[in-house]
Amino acid sequence: MPVPDMTHPDDGLVSDDSRRESEELAFVRHQLDRLADARSISVLAPRDTVRYLELCEKERWLLERRRREGLVGRERGPGGLRVATTKVPPHTRSVLHHCFVTRPSPSASRALAILDFLAAHPTESFTLSELARELEINVASTHAVLGAMTEAGYLVRHPSHKTYRLGPSTMAIGHAALVSHPVIGVARHQMQMLAEETGLECLAAAPFEMELVAVARFGPSSGHTPLIEVGQRLPLVPPLGTMYLAWSSPERIEAWLRRAPDHSKQTTRHYRNVLESARTLGYSVGLSVEGKQAAIGSVEGDPAVLDIEPARHHRVSYIAASTFDERGDVSLVLALGAFGEPLTVEEIESFAHRLRDTAVLITAKVHGKQPDGRNRPV
């Protein structure tokens, strides 16, 4: 089909179809920007990820149509003749490249959303309609993806209940992931011993971009709400992520600080103090204050002393420490939780030192490198 001979924008004439497509593209981009803004403060739910990628696909289609039809300009060629040339502004080139090269297809996104959802609910099975409703994917698309994943062994379908759960192919991937990331296998053994010794919940999370992904958990499973379920993702929003960001680049730290709900100078100064204390002590402590997590910094002028009132008992939300790889980068963040009773400062420090020493031991067993200035176990 020949490309329509559309008037160059400089001629002042724009077709109704072109105007409608421009308005539709502007609306799609508005929706994408809205989701991207939400992504800066919280993790996109699987259903939002699917919606985001569907919008990306529509944006890609509109841009390609405009490239073929609407952005074909005409310039003066030799002898005064006008010749067709494709004029793609730099911004459009960037968006086209991002759509064609870096954005996965909606089908792939749906499959990943299903895997993430089932990984976060490993003991449960779900019907087609339940998955479609939870992930906000239309039933036809869900049915097609589930069929392909079941045929490949990534899912198993119950013959009578018609429910789906993770299949044997995911076990092979999980085993391969443990081989590729030996620190997780080492950490699991040490975490189990630590949980048994302390009677506390012990969690390991791996940093990924500006998220933490829970990869292992040991300890009591009843009588309290777990810190996080294995497979869940948490956004790195202050105070979460202290033990990862403490050794990150200044640019990443600034990006993390911008995610804080409160951008006041006092709050920013407090979180910088928390990071400095974490680097010095090798652990961080969060208290439960009025139902919210509050990261504890150090006393002014001494990053090795936490700013906690010594005469009181404190409700501890978490204690966290980091393991490191051979480059000195954070490989895992370990956390202790499920503290039943309020603790004294001495008890808090005892648990913190025990967790830090476990992190140091894991780092040594995988031939990791402790960053400069990090305390060693005593």
WOBEL-V477489 format. One record per backbone hydrogen bond with DSSP energy under -1.0 kcal/mol. NH is the residue of the N-H (numbers start at 1). CO is the residue of the C=O. E is the energy in kcal/mol with one decimal. If there is no record, write none. Layout:
BEGIN
NH:CO:E / NH:CO:E
END
This chain:
BEGIN
6:4:-1.6 / 11:8:-2.2 / 12:9:-1.8 / 19:15:-2.3 / 20:16:-2.7 / 21:17:-2.6 / 22:18:-2.3 / 23:19:-2.4 / 24:20:-2.5 / 25:21:-2.7 / 26:22:-2.3 / 27:23:-2.0 / 28:24:-2.5 / 29:25:-2.6 / 30:26:-2.0 / 31:27:-2.2 / 32:28:-2.4 / 33:29:-2.8 / 34:30:-2.2 / 35:31:-2.1 / 36:32:-2.6 / 37:33:-2.5 / 38:34:-2.0 / 39:35:-2.1 / 41:38:-1.3 / 42:38:-1.4 / 49:45:-2.3 / 50:46:-2.2 / 51:47:-2.1 / 52:48:-2.7 / 53:49:-2.2 / 54:50:-2.3 / 55:51:-2.3 / 56:52:-2.1 / 57:53:-2.2 / 58:54:-2.0 / 59:55:-3.0 / 60:56:-2.7 / 61:57:-2.2 / 62:58:-2.6 / 63:59:-2.7 / 64:60:-2.4 / 65:61:-2.3 / 66:62:-2.5 / 67:63:-2.4 / 68:64:-2.2 / 69:65:-2.3 / 71:66:-2.8 / 73:85:-2.0 / 75:83:-2.2 / 77:81:-6.0 / 80:77:-1.7 / 81:78:-1.0 / 83:75:-2.8 / 85:73:-2.6 / 87:71:-2.3 / 93:89:-2.5 / 94:90:-2.3 / 95:91:-2.3 / 96:92:-3.1 / 97:93:-2.5 / 98:94:-2.3 / 99:95:-2.7 / 100:96:-2.8 / 101:97:-2.6 / 102:98:-1.0 / 103:98:-1.3 / 109:105:-2.3 / 110:106:-2.6 / 111:107:-2.2 / 112:108:-2.4 / 113:109:-2.5 / 114:110:-2.3 / 115:111:-2.3 / 116:112:-2.9 / 117:113:-2.4 / 118:114:-2.6 / 119:115:-2.5 / 120:116:-1.6 / 124:121:-1.6 / 126:164:-1.9 / 131:127:-2.4 / 132:128:-2.6 / 133:129:-2.3 / 134:130:-2.7 / 135:131:-2.5 / 137:132:-1.7 / 142:138:-2.4 / 143:139:-2.9 / 144:140:-2.0 / 145:141:-2.3 / 146:142:-2.8 / 147:143:-2.2 / 148:144:-1.9 / 149:145:-2.5 / 150:146:-2.5 / 151:147:-2.3 / 152:148:-1.5 / 153:150:-1.3 / 154:149:-2.3 / 155:149:-1.1 / 156:165:-2.6 / 158:163:-2.8 / 162:158:-1.5 / 164:126:-2.9 / 165:156:-1.7 / 167:154:-2.6 / 169:153:-2.4 / 170:167:-1.1 / 172:168:-1.5 / 173:169:-1.7 / 174:170:-2.7 / 175:171:-2.7 / 176:172:-2.4 / 177:173:-2.4 / 178:174:-2.0 / 179:175:-2.0 / 180:176:-2.4 / 181:177:-1.9 / 184:181:-1.8 / 186:182:-2.1 / 187:183:-2.6 / 188:184:-2.5 / 189:185:-1.4 / 190:186:-1.8 / 191:187:-3.2 / 192:188:-2.1 / 193:189:-1.7 / 194:190:-2.3 / 195:191:-2.7 / 196:192:-2.1 / 197:193:-2.3 / 198:194:-2.3 / 199:195:-2.2 / 201:337:-1.8 / 202:218:-3.2 / 203:335:-2.7 / 204:216:-2.5 / 205:333:-2.1 / 206:213:-2.9 / 208:211:-2.7 / 211:208:-1.6 / 212:234:-2.3 / 213:206:-2.6 / 214:232:-2.4 / 215:204:-2.6 / 216:204:-1.4 / 218:202:-2.6 / 231:214:-2.3 / 232:229:-2.2 / 234:212:-2.6 / 236:210:-2.3 / 237:235:-1.8 / 240:237:-1.9 / 242:239:-1.2 / 244:241:-1.3 / 245:241:-3.1 / 246:242:-2.0 / 248:245:-2.0 / 253:249:-2.3 / 254:250:-2.4 / 255:251:-2.1 / 256:252:-2.2 / 257:253:-2.7 / 258:254:-2.0 / 259:256:-1.1 / 260:257:-1.4 / 268:264:-2.5 / 269:265:-2.5 / 270:266:-2.0 / 271:267:-2.4 / 272:268:-2.0 / 273:269:-1.8 / 274:270:-2.2 / 275:271:-2.3 / 276:272:-2.2 / 277:273:-2.3 / 278:274:-2.3 / 279:275:-2.3 / 280:276:-1.8 / 281:277:-3.1 / 282:278:-2.3 / 284:320:-2.2 / 286:318:-2.7 / 287:294:-2.6 / 288:315:-2.9 / 289:292:-3.2 / 292:289:-1.5 / 294:287:-2.5 / 296:285:-2.6 / 299:305:-2.6 / 302:299:-2.0 / 305:302:-1.7 / 307:297:-2.8 / 308:306:-1.9 / 312:309:-1.1 / 314:343:-3.1 / 317:286:-2.9 / 318:286:-1.7 / 319:336:-1.5 / 320:284:-2.5 / 321:334:-2.3 / 323:332:-2.4 / 325:329:-2.6 / 328:325:-1.6 / 331:323:-2.5 / 333:205:-2.7 / 334:321:-2.8 / 335:203:-2.3 / 336:319:-2.7 / 337:201:-2.2 / 343:314:-3.1 / 348:344:-2.3 / 349:345:-2.5 / 350:346:-2.0 / 351:347:-2.4 / 352:348:-2.5 / 353:349:-2.7 / 354:350:-2.0 / 355:351:-2.4 / 356:352:-2.7 / 357:353:-2.5 / 358:354:-1.7 / 359:355:-2.3 / 360:356:-2.4 / 361:357:-2.2 / 362:358:-2.4 / 363:359:-2.3 / 364:360:-2.2 / 365:361:-2.3 / 366:362:-1.4 / 367:364:-1.5 / 368:363:-3.6 / 369:325:-2.7 / 374:371:-1.6
END
